[in-house]
Amino acid sequence: MTNVLAAAIIAVALLAAAHALVTTVRDRAMGLPHLIVLGVLEVLLVAQVVVGFVKIAGDEGPESPATFIGYMLGALLVPLAGAGWGVLERSRYGPGVIVVACLAVAVMVVRMRQIWDGTGV
């Protein structure tokens, strides 16, 4: 896990959450810009999964990587689930789901960083 990639994921997730929150407050449905931002977030998470597995295979990372791998794969699924639910919910609560999904990803990445460093086992 790299600090730069983790910081980029957290920044994109928080910006996406803020954008979706503004849309929710304005009582608008989810649109294409939300899907684009979630796509960028998903690409960053896929890169994180690749880097994580490469480093774990190279004997880097946490002592017991099972929890880290669980968080890594779980974080990969959250934006997809949020996008699917957001598309299906055509009211203001669609972007609200994206807010929760993006905040969850940011928290999961922070937790993955703690597990990687050995400070949150």
N, C-alpha and C positions, 0 to 999 in steps of 0.2 A: 504494500500500500504506500502510495506516495502522498506527501503533504500537499503538493501542488494540485494533484488530481482531486484529492478530498476537498480542498478549499474551493476548487472550481465547481464541484458537484453541489456543495453546500450553498455557494453563491447563486448558482442557477436555480436551485430548488427554492431558495428564499425569494428571489426575484419573481419566479413563476407564481409562488404563493401570494406575493403582494399584488401581482397583476390580476390573478383570479379573485382576490379579495375586493379589489376595486370594481371588478365586473359584478361580483355578488352584491356589493353595496348599491351599485347603479341599477340593480334588478334586471340584468341582462342574461341571456343564455350563453353557454360556452360557444366559442367560435374557432375558426381556423388558427388564429394566433396562439390560442391555448394549446392546440394540438402540436403546433410547431415547437413551442417551448418544451412541452413534454417529450417530444421526439429528441430534442437536443439533450435533455436530461437523461433519456434512455440510452443514447449513444455514449454519454459520459459514464453511465453505470456499466454498460457493456465493457468499456475500456477498463474500468475498475475491476471487473470480474476477471478479465484476461490478465491484467497485471497482478492481481491477487493470487490467482492460481499459479502463474509463473513463479512468483516469489515463494509461495508455499512449496512448490515442487523443488525449488532450489534451496530448501532448508532455511528459509527466512520466515519471519512472522511469529505468531503466538505459539506457545508450547503445545496447546491442544487446539488445533485449528477448526474443530467442528462447529463451535459457536460462531466463529468469524465467518465461515463458509455459509452457515445458515442466515446470518444477517446479510451477507453479500448477495445471496440468491433471493432472499426476501425483498431486499431493496430494489432488486431488478424487476420484480413483479408489481410493486406498488404503483409506479406511474402508468403501467398498462391497465391495471384495474381502475385507477382513477380516471383515465381517459375514456375507458369503456362506459363506466358509470356516468361520467359527465356528459357523454354523447347521448346516452339514453334518457337522462333527466334534462328536459328542455326548459326547465324553470330556472330561477336564480340559484337553486340549490346544486345545479350541475357544477358551476364554478366553485361553489362551497366545498364540494367533494374534492376538487383539485387542490384547494387550499390545504385541506387536511392531508391529502396524499403527499404534497410537496413538503409540508412540515414534517411528516413522518419520515420521508427520505432523508431530510437534513439531520434529524435526530438519529436515525439509523447509521448514517455515515460518521457522526460524532462517536457513537457507541463502537463502531468498527475500529475507529482510530484508537479508542481506549483499550479495546481488546488486543489490537496489534502491538501497542506499546507495553502491554502487560499491567496497566494501571486500573483495569476495570473488570478483572476476571472474577 
